[in-house]
Amino acid sequence: LFSKKEKAKVRLRRLRHLQYDHDGEGAAAAQIASVDRAIAFLDQMSTEHPYFVTIDDFGRAVLELESTNFFGDIAFNTDGSLECCVLRPIVEAVEGSSASQEVKSFLAERLGVFL
């Protein structure tokens, strides 16, 4: 059987073939570089939160984490940066390289994702 990570990577590999307007509402085609970055990220990360991968309206790969009273996401930009957001009582967000201490701290402390 496949692990949760392997299933997520298989899903991303399928989603990378989405074309423009795949949703009938003008969504962008999947950005292959973004999908590849998300797959590489999955190989490095660990988390206790249940997660799901998808493609957003801009064609970026997105890792969504959700549990009771918690929702966070990580969008993978083609330039290598991440957009990380957590929704609790307030919205907290950070954008930058996955190698930056600020992003790594946000991932660990706010999203419970460890590299």
N, C-alpha and C positions, 0 to 999 in steps of 0.2 A: 504494500500500500504506500501511497505517496504521503509525505509529510505536508503540513499546512503550507510551509514555504514552497515546496515543490508544486503544489496545486496552484498557489498564487502566481508562481513564475509561468506555469503552463497557461493560465488565464491571460497574463500579460502578453505572452507570445501570440495568442489568438487575437487579442485586442489590437496589437500593433498593425493589423491589416485593415482596420476600419478606415473607410474613405470619407471624404467630405460629405456632409449631410446624411451620415448614417442613421441619424435619429429623426430625419424628416423635418428638423427645425434649424438646420444650418450649422450644426456642430462641425468643428474643424476635424480634418483627418488626424489620425493618431500620429504623434511625433515620435519617430523611431528612436531618435537619440534619447528622448525622455523615457521611453519604455526600457531601453537598454540600461539607463542609469538606475531605474527602479529595480530591475532584476539584479543588478550588481549590489544595490543597497540591501535587498532582501537577503543576499548571501552573507552580509556582514552583521545584520541586526539581530537582536533578541528582544522580546517583549512578552509581558504576561497578558496584555490586552488582546482580545479577539480582534482580528483585522481582516480587511477586504481590499482588493485592488480594483481600480477602474480607470477609465479615461474621462477627463473632464471636457467641457464644451470647447476648450482651447486646444484639445488634442494631447494634453499632458497626462502622463501616468500619475495616479494619485493612490497613496496608501491611506486608507481610512481605518482609524482605531476607535472602537466603541465598547463601552461597558456601562454599567449603571451610573447615571449622573456624570457621564464623561463622553465626550466626542472630540477627536482630534484628527487632523489630516496632514499629510506631507505631500506636496506637489513637487514634481521633478522637472525643473527647467532645463532646456536644451543646453544652456551655457554652463551647466554643472551645479548651479545654485539650487537650493531648496527653499520652498515657502512652507513654513510650518505654522499650524494654527491649532489652538485648543479652545474649546467652548466649555466653559464652566459657568459660574454666575456671570463672568465677564469674558470677553474675547481677548486672548493673548496671542501674539504672532511674532515671528522672526523670519528674516530672509537672509540667506548667505550660503557659503560653501559648507558642505558636510564636514570639511576638515577644520573649520573654524571652531574655536572653543565656545563662542557664543551659541552657535547652532548645536554643538554637541551637548552643552549644558541644558539648552531648551529641550532637546530631544529626551534627555535622561530625566530631568526634573519635572517637566510639564507633560510629556507624552509617555514616559516610561519606556522609551526605546533606547537601546544601548548599542553602540558600535564598538 
